[in-house]
């Protein structure tokens, strides 16, 4: 039995690599200070209480 010849997957994924705007940084700082910023797993801290 020979395995099928499978080609490489398309890996050109759209990833936003633009620097953050001043407004995005200010909003993130406000969320961190209020305790409403999501952690590294994107689960907000209040969801774990």
PyMOL Python script that loads the backbone (N, CA, C, O; Angstrom):
from pymol import cmd

cmd.read_pdbstr("""\
ATOM      1  N   UNK A   1       0.847  -1.191   0.000  1.00  0.00           N
ATOM      2  CA  UNK A   1       0.000   0.000   0.000  1.00  0.00           C
ATOM      3  C   UNK A   1       0.882   1.240   0.000  1.00  0.00           C
ATOM      4  O   UNK A   1       1.722   1.422   0.881  1.00  0.00           O
ATOM      5  N   UNK A   2       0.683   2.060  -0.971  1.00  0.00           N
ATOM      6  CA  UNK A   2       1.413   3.317  -1.047  1.00  0.00           C
ATOM      7  C   UNK A   2       0.534   4.451  -0.535  1.00  0.00           C
ATOM      8  O   UNK A   2      -0.625   4.556  -0.934  1.00  0.00           O
ATOM      9  N   UNK A   3       1.066   5.309   0.347  1.00  0.00           N
ATOM     10  CA  UNK A   3       0.261   6.446   0.817  1.00  0.00           C
ATOM     11  C   UNK A   3       0.031   7.429  -0.325  1.00  0.00           C
ATOM     12  O   UNK A   3       0.854   7.524  -1.236  1.00  0.00           O
ATOM     13  N   UNK A   4      -1.081   8.161  -0.285  1.00  0.00           N
ATOM     14  CA  UNK A   4      -1.350   9.140  -1.344  1.00  0.00           C
ATOM     15  C   UNK A   4      -0.326  10.271  -1.316  1.00  0.00           C
ATOM     16  O   UNK A   4       0.215  10.609  -0.263  1.00  0.00           O
ATOM     17  N   UNK A   5      -0.072  10.843  -2.476  1.00  0.00           N
ATOM     18  CA  UNK A   5       0.871  11.960  -2.580  1.00  0.00           C
ATOM     19  C   UNK A   5       0.143  13.238  -2.164  1.00  0.00           C
ATOM     20  O   UNK A   5      -0.647  13.785  -2.933  1.00  0.00           O
ATOM     21  N   UNK A   6       0.407  13.706  -0.960  1.00  0.00           N
ATOM     22  CA  UNK A   6      -0.273  14.888  -0.421  1.00  0.00           C
ATOM     23  C   UNK A   6       0.688  16.061  -0.465  1.00  0.00           C
ATOM     24  O   UNK A   6       1.797  15.989   0.065  1.00  0.00           O
ATOM     25  N   UNK A   7       0.253  17.151  -1.106  1.00  0.00           N
ATOM     26  CA  UNK A   7       1.093  18.341  -1.216  1.00  0.00           C
ATOM     27  C   UNK A   7       1.064  19.179   0.047  1.00  0.00           C
ATOM     28  O   UNK A   7       0.263  18.936   0.949  1.00  0.00           O
ATOM     29  N   UNK A   8       1.930  20.153   0.103  1.00  0.00           N
ATOM     30  CA  UNK A   8       2.004  21.050   1.256  1.00  0.00           C
ATOM     31  C   UNK A   8       0.766  21.941   1.312  1.00  0.00           C
ATOM     32  O   UNK A   8       0.223  22.328   0.277  1.00  0.00           O
ATOM     33  N   UNK A   9       0.335  22.256   2.504  1.00  0.00           N
ATOM     34  CA  UNK A   9      -0.819  23.124   2.694  1.00  0.00           C
ATOM     35  C   UNK A   9      -0.436  24.572   2.431  1.00  0.00           C
ATOM     36  O   UNK A   9       0.724  24.960   2.570  1.00  0.00           O
ATOM     37  N   UNK A  10      -1.425  25.360   2.050  1.00  0.00           N
ATOM     38  CA  UNK A  10      -1.236  26.793   1.832  1.00  0.00           C
ATOM     39  C   UNK A  10      -1.018  27.454   3.191  1.00  0.00           C
ATOM     40  O   UNK A  10      -1.874  27.342   4.069  1.00  0.00           O
ATOM     41  N   UNK A  11       0.096  28.132   3.380  1.00  0.00           N
ATOM     42  CA  UNK A  11       0.425  28.688   4.700  1.00  0.00           C
ATOM     43  C   UNK A  11       0.459  30.210   4.726  1.00  0.00           C
ATOM     44  O   UNK A  11       0.944  30.790   5.697  1.00  0.00           O
ATOM     45  N   UNK A  12      -0.036  30.862   3.701  1.00  0.00           N
ATOM     46  CA  UNK A  12      -0.040  32.324   3.668  1.00  0.00           C
ATOM     47  C   UNK A  12      -1.274  32.829   4.415  1.00  0.00           C
ATOM     48  O   UNK A  12      -2.284  33.181   3.806  1.00  0.00           O
ATOM     49  N   UNK A  13      -1.174  32.859   5.742  1.00  0.00           N
ATOM     50  CA  UNK A  13      -2.307  33.252   6.571  1.00  0.00           C
ATOM     51  C   UNK A  13      -2.314  34.757   6.783  1.00  0.00           C
ATOM     52  O   UNK A  13      -1.256  35.366   6.947  1.00  0.00           O
ATOM     53  N   UNK A  14      -3.506  35.367   6.782  1.00  0.00           N
ATOM     54  CA  UNK A  14      -3.577  36.816   7.015  1.00  0.00           C
ATOM     55  C   UNK A  14      -3.351  37.142   8.490  1.00  0.00           C
ATOM     56  O   UNK A  14      -4.223  36.884   9.320  1.00  0.00           O
ATOM     57  N   UNK A  15      -2.215  37.694   8.815  1.00  0.00           N
ATOM     58  CA  UNK A  15      -1.872  38.050  10.192  1.00  0.00           C
ATOM     59  C   UNK A  15      -1.600  39.548  10.235  1.00  0.00           C
ATOM     60  O   UNK A  15      -0.814  40.072   9.446  1.00  0.00           O
ATOM     61  N   UNK A  16      -2.260  40.228  11.166  1.00  0.00           N
ATOM     62  CA  UNK A  16      -2.088  41.670  11.302  1.00  0.00           C
ATOM     63  C   UNK A  16      -0.748  41.944  11.972  1.00  0.00           C
ATOM     64  O   UNK A  16      -0.556  41.616  13.143  1.00  0.00           O
ATOM     65  N   UNK A  17       0.166  42.540  11.238  1.00  0.00           N
ATOM     66  CA  UNK A  17       1.485  42.841  11.789  1.00  0.00           C
ATOM     67  C   UNK A  17       1.728  44.345  11.860  1.00  0.00           C
ATOM     68  O   UNK A  17       2.865  44.793  12.009  1.00  0.00           O
ATOM     69  N   UNK A  18       0.659  45.113  11.752  1.00  0.00           N
ATOM     70  CA  UNK A  18       0.788  46.565  11.842  1.00  0.00           C
ATOM     71  C   UNK A  18       0.995  46.967  13.297  1.00  0.00           C
ATOM     72  O   UNK A  18       0.445  46.325  14.193  1.00  0.00           O
ATOM     73  N   UNK A  19       1.771  48.008  13.550  1.00  0.00           N
ATOM     74  CA  UNK A  19       1.941  48.458  14.935  1.00  0.00           C
ATOM     75  C   UNK A  19       0.619  48.978  15.506  1.00  0.00           C
ATOM     76  O   UNK A  19      -0.240  49.471  14.775  1.00  0.00           O
ATOM     77  N   UNK A  20       0.480  48.857  16.816  1.00  0.00           N
ATOM     78  CA  UNK A  20      -0.741  49.306  17.464  1.00  0.00           C
ATOM     79  C   UNK A  20      -0.862  50.821  17.370  1.00  0.00           C
ATOM     80  O   UNK A  20       0.130  51.549  17.341  1.00  0.00           O
ATOM     81  N   UNK A  21      -2.114  51.268  17.325  1.00  0.00           N
ATOM     82  CA  UNK A  21      -2.347  52.706  17.336  1.00  0.00           C
ATOM     83  C   UNK A  21      -2.340  53.187  18.784  1.00  0.00           C
ATOM     84  O   UNK A  21      -2.453  52.391  19.716  1.00  0.00           O
ATOM     85  N   UNK A  22      -2.206  54.477  18.953  1.00  0.00           N
ATOM     86  CA  UNK A  22      -2.204  55.063  20.295  1.00  0.00           C
ATOM     87  C   UNK A  22      -3.511  54.736  21.013  1.00  0.00           C
ATOM     88  O   UNK A  22      -3.510  54.467  22.214  1.00  0.00           O
ATOM     89  N   UNK A  23      -4.627  54.758  20.280  1.00  0.00           N
ATOM     90  CA  UNK A  23      -5.927  54.471  20.886  1.00  0.00           C
ATOM     91  C   UNK A  23      -6.000  53.023  21.381  1.00  0.00           C
ATOM     92  O   UNK A  23      -6.556  52.762  22.447  1.00  0.00           O
ATOM     93  N   UNK A  24      -5.440  52.082  20.611  1.00  0.00           N
ATOM     94  CA  UNK A  24      -5.453  50.681  21.026  1.00  0.00           C
ATOM     95  C   UNK A  24      -4.630  50.476  22.294  1.00  0.00           C
ATOM     96  O   UNK A  24      -5.019  49.702  23.168  1.00  0.00           O
ATOM     97  N   UNK A  25      -3.512  51.156  22.394  1.00  0.00           N
ATOM     98  CA  UNK A  25      -2.661  51.033  23.580  1.00  0.00           C
ATOM     99  C   UNK A  25      -3.358  51.626  24.792  1.00  0.00           C
ATOM    100  O   UNK A  25      -3.333  51.033  25.871  1.00  0.00           O
ATOM    101  N   UNK A  26      -3.982  52.791  24.630  1.00  0.00           N
ATOM    102  CA  UNK A  26      -4.701  53.428  25.739  1.00  0.00           C
ATOM    103  C   UNK A  26      -5.845  52.538  26.202  1.00  0.00           C
ATOM    104  O   UNK A  26      -6.056  52.381  27.404  1.00  0.00           O
ATOM    105  N   UNK A  27      -6.596  51.945  25.254  1.00  0.00           N
ATOM    106  CA  UNK A  27      -7.715  51.076  25.611  1.00  0.00           C
ATOM    107  C   UNK A  27      -7.212  49.830  26.346  1.00  0.00           C
ATOM    108  O   UNK A  27      -7.843  49.391  27.307  1.00  0.00           O
ATOM    109  N   UNK A  28      -6.093  49.257  25.914  1.00  0.00           N
ATOM    110  CA  UNK A  28      -5.545  48.072  26.576  1.00  0.00           C
ATOM    111  C   UNK A  28      -5.108  48.399  27.998  1.00  0.00           C
ATOM    112  O   UNK A  28      -5.335  47.604  28.910  1.00  0.00           O
ATOM    113  N   UNK A  29      -4.485  49.557  28.200  1.00  0.00           N
ATOM    114  CA  UNK A  29      -4.056  49.965  29.544  1.00  0.00           C
ATOM    115  C   UNK A  29      -5.266  50.152  30.446  1.00  0.00           C
ATOM    116  O   UNK A  29      -5.236  49.751  31.609  1.00  0.00           O
ATOM    117  N   UNK A  30      -6.327  50.753  29.929  1.00  0.00           N
ATOM    118  CA  UNK A  30      -7.550  50.931  30.735  1.00  0.00           C
ATOM    119  C   UNK A  30      -8.149  49.585  31.123  1.00  0.00           C
ATOM    120  O   UNK A  30      -8.600  49.412  32.255  1.00  0.00           O
ATOM    121  N   UNK A  31      -8.157  48.627  30.190  1.00  0.00           N
ATOM    122  CA  UNK A  31      -8.706  47.305  30.498  1.00  0.00           C
ATOM    123  C   UNK A  31      -7.870  46.597  31.553  1.00  0.00           C
ATOM    124  O   UNK A  31      -8.415  45.938  32.438  1.00  0.00           O
ATOM    125  N   UNK A  32      -6.557  46.729  31.467  1.00  0.00           N
ATOM    126  CA  UNK A  32      -5.684  46.094  32.458  1.00  0.00           C
ATOM    127  C   UNK A  32      -5.928  46.704  33.832  1.00  0.00           C
ATOM    128  O   UNK A  32      -6.025  45.981  34.824  1.00  0.00           O
ATOM    129  N   UNK A  33      -6.028  48.031  33.897  1.00  0.00           N
ATOM    130  CA  UNK A  33      -6.239  48.707  35.182  1.00  0.00           C
ATOM    131  C   UNK A  33      -7.586  48.354  35.790  1.00  0.00           C
ATOM    132  O   UNK A  33      -7.704  48.270  37.012  1.00  0.00           O
ATOM    133  N   UNK A  34      -8.617  48.144  34.951  1.00  0.00           N
ATOM    134  CA  UNK A  34      -9.946  47.831  35.471  1.00  0.00           C
ATOM    135  C   UNK A  34     -10.124  46.336  35.726  1.00  0.00           C
ATOM    136  O   UNK A  34     -11.152  45.926  36.265  1.00  0.00           O
ATOM    137  N   UNK A  35      -9.140  45.514  35.348  1.00  0.00           N
ATOM    138  CA  UNK A  35      -9.229  44.074  35.565  1.00  0.00           C
ATOM    139  C   UNK A  35     -10.057  43.360  34.531  1.00  0.00           C
ATOM    140  O   UNK A  35     -10.427  42.205  34.744  1.00  0.00           O
ATOM    141  N   UNK A  36     -10.369  44.003  33.408  1.00  0.00           N
ATOM    142  CA  UNK A  36     -11.217  43.395  32.392  1.00  0.00           C
ATOM    143  C   UNK A  36     -10.442  42.931  31.168  1.00  0.00           C
ATOM    144  O   UNK A  36     -11.043  42.532  30.170  1.00  0.00           O
ATOM    145  N   UNK A  37      -9.123  42.977  31.229  1.00  0.00           N
ATOM    146  CA  UNK A  37      -8.319  42.537  30.090  1.00  0.00           C
ATOM    147  C   UNK A  37      -8.247  41.015  30.076  1.00  0.00           C
ATOM    148  O   UNK A  37      -8.142  40.379  31.124  1.00  0.00           O
ATOM    149  N   UNK A  38      -8.305  40.439  28.878  1.00  0.00           N
ATOM    150  CA  UNK A  38      -8.199  38.993  28.736  1.00  0.00           C
ATOM    151  C   UNK A  38      -6.759  38.562  28.955  1.00  0.00           C
ATOM    152  O   UNK A  38      -5.823  39.292  28.628  1.00  0.00           O
ATOM    153  N   UNK A  39      -6.596  37.390  29.504  1.00  0.00           N
ATOM    154  CA  UNK A  39      -5.261  36.848  29.724  1.00  0.00           C
ATOM    155  C   UNK A  39      -4.693  36.268  28.442  1.00  0.00           C
ATOM    156  O   UNK A  39      -5.269  36.448  27.369  1.00  0.00           O
ATOM    157  N   UNK A  40      -3.574  35.579  28.542  1.00  0.00           N
ATOM    158  CA  UNK A  40      -2.934  35.022  27.347  1.00  0.00           C
ATOM    159  C   UNK A  40      -3.793  33.974  26.646  1.00  0.00           C
ATOM    160  O   UNK A  40      -3.587  33.697  25.465  1.00  0.00           O
ATOM    161  N   UNK A  41      -4.763  33.385  27.369  1.00  0.00           N
ATOM    162  CA  UNK A  41      -5.642  32.400  26.755  1.00  0.00           C
ATOM    163  C   UNK A  41      -6.962  33.027  26.303  1.00  0.00           C
ATOM    164  O   UNK A  41      -7.902  32.304  25.975  1.00  0.00           O
ATOM    165  N   UNK A  42      -7.046  34.361  26.281  1.00  0.00           N
ATOM    166  CA  UNK A  42      -8.217  35.125  25.855  1.00  0.00           C
ATOM    167  C   UNK A  42      -9.448  34.877  26.719  1.00  0.00           C
ATOM    168  O   UNK A  42     -10.572  35.077  26.260  1.00  0.00           O
ATOM    169  N   UNK A  43      -9.254  34.446  27.957  1.00  0.00           N
ATOM    170  CA  UNK A  43     -10.358  34.290  28.898  1.00  0.00           C
ATOM    171  C   UNK A  43     -10.309  35.467  29.855  1.00  0.00           C
ATOM    172  O   UNK A  43      -9.324  35.628  30.576  1.00  0.00           O
ATOM    173  N   UNK A  44     -11.362  36.305  29.882  1.00  0.00           N
ATOM    174  CA  UNK A  44     -11.357  37.448  30.798  1.00  0.00           C
ATOM    175  C   UNK A  44     -11.281  36.984  32.253  1.00  0.00           C
ATOM    176  O   UNK A  44     -11.833  35.943  32.611  1.00  0.00           O
ATOM    177  N   UNK A  45     -10.600  37.757  33.076  1.00  0.00           N
ATOM    178  CA  UNK A  45     -10.416  37.392  34.481  1.00  0.00           C
ATOM    179  C   UNK A  45     -11.750  37.255  35.200  1.00  0.00           C
ATOM    180  O   UNK A  45     -11.887  36.395  36.070  1.00  0.00           O
ATOM    181  N   UNK A  46     -12.743  38.086  34.858  1.00  0.00           N
ATOM    182  CA  UNK A  46     -14.029  38.011  35.551  1.00  0.00           C
ATOM    183  C   UNK A  46     -14.775  36.716  35.239  1.00  0.00           C
ATOM    184  O   UNK A  46     -15.656  36.324  36.005  1.00  0.00           O
ATOM    185  N   UNK A  47     -14.448  36.044  34.138  1.00  0.00           N
ATOM    186  CA  UNK A  47     -15.089  34.770  33.805  1.00  0.00           C
ATOM    187  C   UNK A  47     -14.603  33.653  34.720  1.00  0.00           C
ATOM    188  O   UNK A  47     -15.280  32.635  34.866  1.00  0.00           O
ATOM    189  N   UNK A  48     -13.448  33.831  35.329  1.00  0.00           N
ATOM    190  CA  UNK A  48     -12.875  32.798  36.182  1.00  0.00           C
ATOM    191  C   UNK A  48     -13.266  32.957  37.646  1.00  0.00           C
ATOM    192  O   UNK A  48     -12.918  32.113  38.471  1.00  0.00           O
ATOM    193  N   UNK A  49     -13.980  34.021  37.978  1.00  0.00           N
ATOM    194  CA  UNK A  49     -14.360  34.259  39.374  1.00  0.00           C
ATOM    195  C   UNK A  49     -15.527  33.397  39.775  1.00  0.00           C
ATOM    196  O   UNK A  49     -15.982  33.466  40.917  1.00  0.00           O
TER     197      UNK A  49
END
""", "prot")
cmd.dss("prot")
cmd.show_as("cartoon", "prot")
cmd.util.cbc("prot")
cmd.orient("prot")
